[in-house]
Structure formats: structure tokens, C-alpha cells
Amino acid sequence: MSLLSQDNIDGCFFCNSTTQLHPCDYCENIQSCEKHLHIHRPSNTCLPFRILFQEGVGRCVVAARDILAGEMVIEDKAAMIGPACRERVCLECLAPISEDTGCNSCGLPLCCEGPRHHLECQIMKGWKVGSNLSLYLAVCIIRGLAADGDTQELVDGLMDHLDDRRLDDGEDDWDWKNVECHVIDQLVEFGVEHSKLAMERIAGVILTNNVSCAAIKGGKENGFGLFPIFSILSHSCLANTRRLVEGDKMKVRATIPIKKGQEIFNSYTYPELGSVASRTKFRTSWYFDCTCERCADPTELGTFLSCLKCAGCEGCILPAEPLVYDSAWVCGGCGHSIAGEEAMDRNLKIKIKCDECEENIEDLEKLIPELLKFCHPNHYLIMQTKKNLALMYGNTKNTSMTNLTDKQLARKVMLCQEWLEVLGKVDRGFTLTRGVLLEEVAKSKLENIKRNDMTKIQLLMEMKGVMKLVKEVGKCKQFESEEEQKQFAMRAKGMILS
């Protein structure tokens, strides 16, 4: 990953202002204007990032010093949290509620009191509900416009893609014509004090920069939040950070070491998806085309996550020009080519087979050889199936670790290792799934130890390997909630003592 020059940077680490600058007394890595010093050191830790301005790109978040894997990079607080799902939920806690449960004052969906709902309660009294999505976006707009001055200034710097959105002609509730008709125009009728342009602007910002989250710790992610500092991060399909949202707070940590001057990236999509599934979403949701190293490589860095099987020679069919959406797909063995539309259609049919498969071990095992007739063994849908199987062996109502056969136990470990080997190339470092699968491997190895007679030396060596796995899982878990970290500590203790 290339380094961005930080030479001759004289301004504030965040806004580049050159007036009333203060060097950080703790780390001396940055200087800041008075307004933004609290962003660099929000608590007792100096955050190791700064913002550079690149012509033709805009703001880029880069490492202000070398960053270790696991280090905190950004801390942020939501400018707004609101509902964002198709079911009826409480506007305060976002829990699902019945049709007859609502606010006594305004009649909108509500099951509990709290600090958020009062913002829209008076304004939206008598709202023509329509679809839940339209109602919820209206709520988010009101809450977003109510942010305090300093927060609003951060939000004002975010992209809204309004020009692009106005060209949308889809029929989804959040396509722009429907947003204008069923959300913005209604808010105007209800006398919202802000201008129509201001409401359009915040709607565009929310739709562009939202992050799935819950309203309360441990709650279901039925909403999304707007985190203005985090939203500055650019996307890469090879992200080097992971985020954790708890309530209205977000923490972003490095998943791999990041050198001073390297750009800090977030991923807008799940890294487990093949490019064939993720790339179209960039254009329709965020109005850009990703050109990262992974997207530019037809093999996706040697993972073959989108690779189809040639019906003629059983070779690998890959896009000839991976950055071109309608590129032809060509077999590397016999040279046979198919149109991009046909490749998409084949991938869709594979996805349908997966969706129709029953979620049990027997049917999923039968599904894999069926899928291998059409795609590479590393195709992302096969890898997802393998991951699901790895997690099901020993963890269902009908199968525990103790009643797995030796063959099933070995199969579980093999599935975990295959996923880690392939997806580890694109889902790098201390990631969520890596932690989950390594814990399954540790459990399997402990079960194997119990089943086999070993010398004292063999036992010590095997236990040393398990402890190494548990330690790495612990590093992955530092990205998760305190509750999950506590639960893992208890599980780890139980594994070692069992």
C-alpha cells in the first residue's frame, strides 16, 4: 500500500487550518487548532490519524505514526441514531413492536421513553405513516438536523451525492423521487423549520454515510447511525480497520499494522463477498467504482472468490477486465468467453441454489459438490457454505463436540482452515470471523486431545498449540463488546480446565 506524503504539513491535523495551532503535549505527532484538539485526544489516548487533502480525491485519513494491529485509531460519537428496517419498531429503543403500540402524544411507534423520540414527537404528530422506511427516514432527518453546532459542522463536511440521487428512477422507498414525495414534502407540510434544501442535504448525507447499529447496548441492529468522523474514511475491499458500535459510541481499531503515511480504510461491504456480488452495490449505493487492488485483480488476490467453471474444459472463467462492469468473462484454459450478463446470471443461479438449501449439515454437505459443477472450489458462496458447516458441526441441538465422530471432527477443522487460508488474503488480520473460526479450531483440538492417548511431551506440545490459538482469538475479540470479551474469557477458561 503506497504512502501519502506528510512532508511540509503545517496545518491542523483535522481541518488544515494554520491559525492558533497547538502541538499535542502528549505525543507530538500532530498539531491542532483549538476546535479539533478533543478529536485527537478524546479520552486518555492520542489517536494516531490525520487528514490530508488530495487533489481529485478529497479528504484522506492517514496514519500519523506507525500503528500496531489492535490499536485504537478513531473514536466517534453518533450525530444521529434512528430506525432503518422494514418492520415496525419503537422509535426510541428500536425493538419490534405491535401495530397498536404507539406514543400517547403523537401516535408514532413507541414502547418506551428516552432521549431521542421527543425531537420528532411534536413535529410529526398526525403523520401519514405510509411505509415504515419513509417514516423512519423522516425521523432520521429531524434527528440529524437537531445535532449541536460542533457536530453539525462535522456533518456538513460529508458527501450527500444529491446530484446522483436525483437521477435515480427506482421504485424503492429510498430512491430519491420517493424520498422527495413521501418524506421531504411531508416534512415541509408539517412545518419543519429548516429549509427543503437543508432536509434534502441531510437525507443525502444519512443515506450515503449511515452505519448499521442498535439504539441500546446489546440491542438488535434495527437502525443506523451517522458517525461524522468515521465517515471520512475511504472504502477499500482490503480494509485495515474494524469498527465496534455500542450505543451512540464507535471505536475503530487497526486489524493489521499500518505504516506512517499509509491511508486508513474502512470496508463498505462484507469482505466475504466476491467482487461479482459487491461491486454493483458501490455504484448504486455510494455512486463510485472501487478500483482497489482486489477489484483490479480478476482472481481477487489469488482467492478466486468469483471464479466460474468452464463447461468445456473445466478451467477457470474470470472477467477479462475486472474494473469494467459488463466485461466479457474468459476461460484461462480453452479461451472460451461468455458475456458479462451471462456470468452474472450464472452467479445468481448459484446463489438461488444456496438460498433454497435447508440449513442442516446433511443438506449443506450435499450442496457443495452440486455447486462445484458450476464454480471454483473457492467461490465465495461455497466458502460461505463451508463456514456455516464449520460452525454447525458440534454446535447444533443434535450435535455436540463430544458426539462428533473422528471424521466429523477432522472435517470441522479442515473447513475452518480452508476458510482462514482463502479469506485471510482479503479479510486480513484480527477480524471477527477469524476469531470465531479459530475458537472452533481450539475447541476441536481440545476434543481431539481428550480422545487420544498421548505422552506427556505430546500433550504439552498439543496444549501449547491450543493456548496459542486461544491467545489469537483473544486479540480478535478486543474488537468486540465488553460483554462478548467477558463471555469469551469464561469460555476459554472452561476449555482449558475441561
Secondary structure, 3 states (H helix, E strand, C coil): CCECCCCCCCCCCCCCCCCCEEECCCCCCCEEEHHHHHHHCCCCCCCCEEEEEECCCEEEEEECCCECCCCEEEEEECCEEEECCCCCECCCCCCECCCCCECCCCCCECCCCCCCCHHHHCCCCCCCCCCHHHHHHHHHHHHHHCCCHHHHHHHHCCCCCHHHHCCCCCCCCCCHHHHHHHHHHHHHHCCCCCCHHHHHHHHHHHHHHEEEECCCCCCCCCEEEECCCHHHCEECCCCCEEEEEECCEEEEEECCCECCCEECEECCCCCCCCHHHHHHHHHHHHCCCCCCHHHHCCCCCCCCCCCEECCCCCCEEEECCCCCCCCCEEECCCCCEECHHHHHHHHHHHHHHHHHCCCCHHHHHHHHHHHCCCECCCCHHHHHHHHHHHHHCCECCCCEHHHCCHHHHHHHHHHHHHHHHHHCCCCCCCCHHHHHHHHHHHHHHHHHHHHCCCCHHHHHHHHHHHHHHHHHHHHHHCCCCHHHHHHHHHHHHHHHHC
